[in-house]
Structure formats: C-alpha cells, structure tokens
Amino acid sequence: MSGPHSRRAVITGMGVIAPNGASTDTFWKATREGIGVLDRVTREGCEHLPLRVAGEVRDFDPSAAVEERFLVQTDRFTHFAMAAADLALEEARLGRTVTDAAPFSVGVVTAAGSGGGEFGQRELQQLWGKGSRYVGPYQSIAWFYAASTGQISIRRGFKGPCSVVAGDEAGGLDALAHAARAVRRGTDVIVAGSTEAPLAPYSMVCQLGYDELSTESDPTRAYRPFTSAACGFVPAEGGAMLVVEDEHTARERGAQVRAVLAGHAATFTGASRWEESRHGLAHAVRGALDEAGCAPEEIDVVFADALGVPEADTAEALAIADVLGTRVPVTAPKTGIGRGYGAAPVLDAVAAVLAMEHGVIPPTPNVFDICHDLDLVTGRARTAELRTALVLSRGLMGSNSALVLQRRATGAS
Amino acid sequence: MTDRITVEELAELMKKSAGVTVAPAELRANDPGFDSLGVDSLGLLGIVGELENRYGTPMPPDAERSKTPRQFLELVNSALMTGA
C-alpha cells in the first residue's frame, strides 16, 4: 500500500507480438531499420475481400507460447495478450514465484477495439450451420472485449485490480494511463496494454465499412500518411503488454526502470470528424503536458497517430504545430506494420521507450514526400538525445489521446 | 458406437472441449478432480454438450457439476442406460 513516498508509475517490462517481430528485440530492430512488413492478406477466407494489404503476425506459434487449455478457451487476440504479458513480466523479472507471493499486488488492464472475432465467427457458424447445441460454452467469454484481462489474470494468478478500457484506438493509451493511476493509488504492479486480431474474415468484413480503410493492393503504397498519396490506413494484428509499476517498489527490488508514464489526457470529437480532431488532439496534448509538468519545448519526439487520410493528417499536423510548433521531430513507425487499432499506440509507446534508450528516432517506412509542415523522420533513423516522448492516438469513432513518456525520473516529484 | 461412455472417450472430449490432455489410464487409476486437471465449469459444460449431440439424448443436470471423471461417467452412463 501507499508508503510515505509519492508514488510514480514507471515501465519496467515490455512484451511485443507484432507483424515485424514476436519479441521486443526483433520489433525494435525492424522498427529502427524502418523495415516495412505490410503484405498481401493471406488469411484463409479473406483472399476475395477488397481489403488487400494488412500487417499479419506470421512469426508467432500460439501453441508454443500458451498452454493448450488456454488456447482452446480463447481467441487469437488473447493468445497475443497472454504471450506479450509473459514477455513483459519476464523482462521485468516478475516470475511466478514473485507474483505468487503477493497476488493482490498485481492487476491487469487491457484495451480492445473488437474482441475475439475469429473465435466468435467459428461459433456463430456452428450456430447457423448446425444449431445452438453446437455452440461451445467458451463463446460466452472468448469474443468478449474483456477476455484478455480476465485470462491473463486467471492464468498468472493475479488478484489485484483488473479492468478493461473500451476507448477506440486511443484506448490503448488510456489503458496505460489507467494502469498508472492504479499504481499511484496503491497497487504495486499493473500489466497493461492492448492486443488485437482483426484479420479473420468476419472481422475484416466489419472493417470494410470504414471510409478511412486503404484498399490499395500494393503494400508499399497502401499506407502513406502525410503525403499527397495518402489513401487511408492499413489494419494490423498483434500488440504489446507493459509492466507498469510503482517506481519505489521497482527500484527496491532492483528492477530496471525503463521510462516514466508522466502524463496523459483524452478528448472526444466525434466519429470521422477529422477536422475537429485538430482541437481535440491539441487539447489532449496540453492536458498530458500539464499532468507531466512538462513544457512544450521539452518534447523531443512525437509518435504520430498518422491515420493516412488527408483531412486527418492535416488536422494532426496542425494540432502538433498548435502546441509544439513545427520543429519537433515526428515519426510514425506504424506505416511499416499497419495500424492495430487499440494496440497501435501501445506499440508506439514501446517504440518511444526504446527510441529514448537508444537515442534514435525510428523512421516512417514507405513515406517520402511530406505535404505538411512537419519534421517527419523518413528514410533512415535519426540520432537524437531523447528525454521526453509524446505518443498520439485517435480512434475512428472520435477518441483522441496523448501520452507523455519520460526517460528517467527526475529527483523529487 | 457402444451406449456406454468410456474413460477413453472422456479423455478425448477433455482434450477437444477443454484443451486438457490426460491419459485414460491416469483417469482410471487415480480419478483426479476436474479442478486439478484444469477442466473448469465451462469446459465440463462443453463436454456435456458434445455428449448430448453425439448420443442424441439429454444428460442429467448434475453431470456438469461432477467433481471427478468417475463421478461424471457414473452419472452420464446411468442416464444412457435408463434412457436406452
């Protein structure tokens, strides 16, 4: 429980299952090099759909990462979440013996945009193909948004506060903020993040109604935000889970403090009202800076939302300029892997932490001729001393969020 | 298909419906609890549903509340015998 010290939420572990790598290391190497892995959709039953390019996770074997009984009970998005949580906890050196000794000190927060579509489709096909008696009981939990939070906590025996944030793409950042608040209120550890698996036929058909979706069939041209060729976004699967921990507790047990979750704010400006997202996003950035006690000029790099829709790109470039000016370096590594809905900004947060640690800003793959007043890092990674990073996210349904990450805790808060 | 559910068939259903792999010999010898095997209430419900579909007859309501495989088999087999 809360001690005499002021509690500060820090990141001590990061686990990634992404289209460009099923570990934090491989994700970072590909991200730093600006390697684009967008490709034609190969998932069975999706070949005929007008959504041709996506960021598929191909280098992940669920049965090697997760016990069979959890595989049977859960959807692919939860397989990603359990595997990513394991990687993050391992990196934070929170093995089972440690957490078993204090199960009420560990909670889970996830965000999900769509739940378990592949599992749900299979069971609904049973329902309409054979009848209600052929629907398996795990349907009741597997396709639910909350499944990953529940299954991570059950599987690892965590009994601390658990919750689920349903907040659109921006919910990924809101989940990290929720975790930070839980830590500041007294929970020692929260496993937080977002993973998504929206590339099964049913889920893909659901997305076809989004005007913002790219239907371009050339993987190198399908997702090019901030250019005059911007034609929408490319969806992706995978995601990341982070270990968010009280700094004092973390240091006492000798854990490595990777970054501070310093500030966050969220606003709402309505579905697909991209012009209005300028002010919503700017307001969120100001709120996040305010909470972090951070001046605009202290932001060393921005990880942009980068929707890839001209009107939305303009709004974001203007929002950044409104609060931070036009000289701050901006990057959008998600153009190399696609946009994994709620998982996208969590992967950006991971990339931001690694960028600060390595002193390099990863580039924006496939993006070259910028048509906005924006210092977008393209082509190759840029070396820079990075102490503070800003991650931005907007949802198709109108949520805007901003998260400030700081490399190291300054003395007293 | 016989009208008695065997330990082998239960082991196969436990794998299919609940993702739990256990040798029939182990079930026969030690009758471990479903709890300790990792078969939860939804898993057992799935096994009951699968048996009802296979045999075309409802299983007793208490079946899904069984604590061990032996208890479960006694219940479902007595239902199959009386139903036959």
Interface residues (C-beta under 8 A of the other chain):
Chain A: E67 E68 R69 F70 L71 V72 Q73 R133 Y134 G136 P137 Y138 S140 I141
Chain B: K15 S17 A18 G19 V20 T21 G38 V39 L42 G43 L45 G46 G49 E52 N53
